């Protein structure tokens, strides 16, 4: 079997005629370039879309925190609420007053928990 006979039979196959068509080759090259090699490729857009989705989720979480903080600020405009918050959060006390912090056994770390 010689090489020219092999090429002749290969050229007679329908898939080879389609695959060796200039238009098919150019379009295939263009698609490969646009999907994988170009700076604006499909791969780059996919990564950027993932990043956008992650940032949008982070944005919604931060907006929820802002809403909670605004509600807390409104609540703390009342002096009684401000005093209560300071006592609970920062263990503050009035002059001459004693504060006892009660910790429950299940909230304390023991050597067995570590």
C-alpha positions in Angstrom: 0.0 0.0 0.0 1.5 3.3 -1.0 0.9 6.8 0.3 -0.8 8.1 -2.8 -3.4 5.4 -2.7 -4.1 6.1 0.9 -4.6 9.8 0.2 -6.8 9.1 -2.7 -9.1 7.0 -0.6 -9.1 9.6 2.2 -10.1 12.3 -0.2 -13.1 10.3 -1.4 -14.6 10.1 2.1 -17.4 12.6 2.8 -16.2 13.7 6.2 -12.8 14.5 4.8 -14.3 16.7 2.1 -16.3 18.6 4.7 -13.4 18.9 7.1 -10.9 20.1 4.5 -13.3 22.8 3.2 -11.7 26.2 3.5 -14.8 27.7 5.1 -15.1 25.0 7.7 -11.4 25.4 8.6 -11.7 29.2 8.9 -14.9 29.0 11.0 -13.4 26.3 13.2 -10.3 28.4 13.7 -12.3 31.4 14.5 -14.5 29.6 17.0 -11.4 28.1 18.8 -9.9 31.6 18.9 -13.0 33.2 20.2 -13.8 30.5 22.8 -10.4 30.0 24.3 -7.6 32.3 23.0 -9.0 35.8 22.8 -8.8 38.3 25.7 -12.6 38.5 25.5 -13.0 34.7 25.3 -15.9 32.6 26.6 -13.6 31.3 29.4 -12.8 34.8 30.6 -16.5 35.8 30.5 -17.4 32.7 32.5 -14.9 33.6 35.2 -16.0 37.2 35.3 -19.7 36.1 35.6 -18.8 33.9 38.6 -17.0 36.9 40.2 -20.1 39.1 39.5 -22.4 36.6 41.1 -20.1 36.3 44.2 -20.0 40.1 44.5 -23.7 40.5 44.2 -24.2 37.9 47.0 -21.8 39.9 49.1 -23.6 43.1 48.3 -26.9 41.7 49.4 -25.4 40.5 52.7 -23.9 43.9 53.3 -27.2 45.6 52.5 -28.9 43.4 55.1 -26.2 44.3 57.7 -26.7 48.0 56.9 -30.5 47.6 57.4 -29.9 46.0 60.8 -27.4 48.7 61.8 -29.8 51.5 60.8 -32.5 49.8 62.9 -30.0 49.6 65.8 -29.1 53.3 65.4 -32.7 54.3 65.5 -33.2 52.2 68.6 -30.2 53.7 70.3 -31.5 57.2 69.9 -33.6 56.5 73.0 -31.3 57.1 76.1 -32.8 54.1 78.0 -32.1 51.8 75.1 -28.6 53.2 74.8 -27.9 52.6 78.4 -29.3 49.0 78.2 -27.1 48.3 75.1 -24.0 49.7 76.8 -24.7 47.5 79.9 -25.3 44.3 78.0 -22.7 44.7 75.3 -19.8 46.4 77.1 -20.5 45.4 80.7 -20.8 49.1 81.7 -22.3 50.1 85.0 -23.4 53.2 86.9 -21.1 54.6 89.6 -21.4 52.7 92.8 -23.2 49.8 91.1 -22.0 46.2 91.0 -22.4 44.0 87.9 -22.4 40.2 88.1 -21.7 38.2 84.9 -23.3 34.8 85.0 -21.9 32.2 82.7 -23.6 28.9 82.3 -21.7 25.6 82.5 -22.5 24.7 78.9 -21.1 28.0 77.6 -17.7 27.5 79.3 -14.9 25.7 77.6 -13.4 22.8 79.4 -10.3 20.7 78.8 -12.6 18.0 77.4 -14.1 20.3 74.8 -10.7 21.4 73.4 
